[in-house]
Amino acid sequence: MAAGKGTRMGGELPKPLIKLNQKPLLHHVLDTVKKIPNLHPAVVIGHQGEMIKESLPDFEGDFIEQGEPLGTGHALMVARGHLLKAQRILVLYADMPFVSAETLGGLLRVGESKTAEVVIGTVLIDGELFSDYGRIVRDQNNLVLRIVEKKNATPEELAIREVNAGFYCLDGDFVKNNIGRLRPNSVTNEYYLTDIVEVALKAGCKVETFEIPKNEAIGFNTQDQLAEFV
């Protein structure tokens, strides 16, 4: 997903094209995807999308126009038509450049071996690192119930150390048949991909998790954050 404006980054470039070690963030992610066999990449674009296209003249995949940016869930909704033949769908973010091919392969294997329609990449909070990420709420049997954002979490939920890293592996048929069941947030009117967990459970589907190495779950929202890794 590469449609966000990245307002907090400042400057004229769209966020996916801001450079880390002389290479745009999005290019880091796509170079990793190339290492995984039989994956067909698709990039959801919006803000300054033409600039992103121009940065990838040899891209062997699809560009999907999101139009009005209505959240991460909406980005997957507009991509649905391009994913109808996909058996498994990896959802990645352009501002998270450190994820490895080995980790993405593990995410795929969990979905395949446990026949889970939704697999969420998770990471454990380490001090302040990842403390702003959404909490993974489980029931008494350790099954995933939902993802709750920090701003909406109760004190008990804030104490949860397992959080959503932002990577997903989704069953293709599940997405085809259920992505339209996402509903807009009553406050922001945006569709959040985190709600896919509750959609899956209501449909009687299985949700699993896969722990992501901490150094691979780092994303960037500001230039100060990015400067720490340059």
Buried (B, 14 or more C-beta within 10 A) or exposed (E): BBBBEBEEBEEEBBBBBBEBEEEBBBBBBBEBBEEBEEBEBBBBBBBBBEBBEEBBEEBEBBBBEBEEBBBBBBBBBBBBEBBEEBEBBBBBBBBBBBBBBEBBEBBBEBBEEEEBBBBBBBBBBEEEEBEEBBBBBBEEEEEBEBBBBEEEBEEEBEEBEBBBBBBBBBBBEBBBEBBEEBEBBEEEEEBBBBBBBBBBBEEEBBBBBBBBBBEBBBBBBEEEBBEEEE
